[in-house]
Amino acid sequence: MSVAVQHWRCPRRGRDYYNSALISDAPNATYTFGANGWVPQAVFVDLGTNDERVLHSMKKQHPNGSTVFVRETVAFLHSVRARYSGGREPWANISFFLAAGPIRNFTARASRAVPVAVERANAEGLDATFVDLTGACPAARLHAPDNVDGCDGCSAHPGVEGHYEMARLAHPVLAAKMGWVDLPAWY
């Protein structure tokens, strides 16, 4: 079952975006996975506020929107691995990192769906790890007294400090999984 999401007045399925370098390119294929033979060791997917809003709108259309969200997320990961593998075995060995956060608490509901997607991906033979970024903005300095979510950028998005905190939270998770031993100079 495919789910069509109304986005910018143009109905698209998540899969319509898989081969697009930019969201505005969909459904045209503007990104060729592994065309030059390069395969990433890791793919980081940050599922944020806008993704949670899609999940919420899916629940209005489909009572079990979280199940659809999990299924489509895992399908996306399988697609990335298959595309970097040229569509055939042996499959590319890619570590996937699925993050949620940090903007406000809109991601609180999505962040519960994301760990389920990680569990499902691992059960289906993928290598997936959850990265919790929900605490990044409260740790950053507020840019205005009325900024209740703690993000230091425009329109409640993370700014420089918020992105620093996101990197600080993500680094230990990636380092442990990828076997990194040296800390970056900014850490």
Secondary structure by P-SEA (a helix, b strand, c coil): cbbbbbcccccccccccccccccccccccccccccccccccbbbbbbcaaaaaaaaaaaaaccaaaaaaaaaaaaaaaaaaaaaacccccccbbbbbbbbbcccccaaaaaaaaaaaaaaaaaaccbbbbbbcccccccccccccccccccccccccccaaaaaaaaaaaaaaaaaaaccccccccc
